């Protein structure tokens, strides 16, 4: 399983970090809309895409864990929730 915590490697240019964070925030917002509309599979996809762009978004891991649990994937949900706790221990 690939390490999603460092998808770009140590040579990833820092100037691109803001662009990826902005894209991740947009995907997070779209995922939240899917979630509110009951489109859980679409929400899972967009939370996952957001995390591929910005893997330190604890809120996305938290929301993704809830959606995974709701769709019968408890092992994946626990893994995401643990990552959310590691990234944002005060928000847990």
N, C-alpha and C positions, 0 to 999 in steps of 0.2 A: 504494500500500500504506500503510495507516495506521501511525502511529508507536505501537507497543505499549509504548514506554518511558514515555509520559506519557498514559495513556488517560483520566485524569480532569481534565487541565488544571491550571493553576496555582492555581485557586480551590477545589480539592478540600479540604474541611475536614479538618484534621489529626486531629480527634477520631475520625473514621471510619477512619483508617489502621489502627489496631489491629484493628478488626473485620474489615477486608479481609485483613490479614495472617493472622489466625486462620482465616478461611475458606480462604485459600490453603493454609495448612499442613494443614488437613483434606483438601482435595482432593489435595495432594501425597501424603499417606498412603494415600488410596484408590488413587491412580494407581500407587503402589509395590506395593500389593496386587495390582492388575490385572497389573502387570508380572511379579510372581513367579508368578502363575497362568497366564502365557502369553497373556493377553488384551491384546495389544499395541495394537489399535485403541482399546480403552477406556482404556488407560494414556495414549496420545497425547492423547485427548480431555481427560482429567482434568488432565494436566500443562499443557495449553493453557489450560484454564479457571483453573487455579491462577495461571498467569502473567498472565491477564487481570485478576485481582484484585490480585496483588502482583508487578509486573513486574521487581523486582530480586532475585528468587529464583534465584540462580545454579545451585543444585543442580537445580532443575526444568529449566532450560535444558540442563544437562548430561545428565540422564536422558532428556529429550525428544530430544536429538540422538542418543543411542544407539538409542532406539526408532525414530526416523525412518530411521536408517541400516539398521536391521534389517528395515524394511519397504520398502526399495528407494527411498528418497527422499534421496539423498546431498546434493543441493544445499541442501535445507532443513536437513538434519543439520549441515552445515558452518556454516550461518548461526547455528543455535542454539548450536553449540559455541563459535563466536567470541564470542557474547554471554555465554556462561558464563565464558569466559576473561576478558572485559572486566570482569565483575562480581566474579569471585573468582580473580584471577591466581595466588594461592598454592595454590589447590586444583587447578590444572590439571596 
